[in-house]
Amino acid sequence: MLKITYENGGATESIEYQSAADFLANQRLEVPDLEDYYKIVEVTLDGKPVELTDKTIIGLYKKFDNEQD
């Protein structure tokens, strides 16, 4: 389970995906769930924190996309 906590405007929200692959697939849609520029507060994958250098949705996308190669 992938859980993303992010800032949307002034609010903090969270969303969950079954896997990193599901997150990647959703972000490739014409209208994804999350905007690329949203700032990430916290991300966990299977209960473990995910370390990011770019703490945005696009940064998370790039991290997982690079790991699939």
Residue pairs with C-beta under 8 A, 6 or more apart in sequence:
1 16
1 17
1 18
1 19
1 45
1 46
1 47
2 16
2 17
2 18
2 19
2 20
2 22
2 23
2 43
2 44
2 45
3 14
3 15
3 16
3 42
3 43
3 44
4 14
4 15
4 16
4 17
4 23
4 34
4 40
4 42
4 43
4 57
4 60
5 12
5 13
5 14
5 40
5 41
5 42
5 43
6 12
6 13
6 14
6 15
6 34
6 38
6 39
6 40
6 41
6 57
7 13
7 38
7 39
7 40
7 41
8 35
8 38
12 41
15 33
15 34
17 23
17 26
20 45
20 64
20 67
21 68
23 60
23 61
23 64
24 61
24 64
24 65
24 68
26 32
26 33
26 34
27 33
27 34
27 57
27 61
34 57
35 57
36 56
36 57
36 58
36 61
37 56
37 57
37 58
38 56
38 57
39 55
39 56
40 52
40 55
40 56
40 57
40 59
40 60
42 49
43 49
43 50
43 52
43 60
44 50
50 60
50 63
52 59
52 60
52 63
53 59
54 60
54 62
54 63
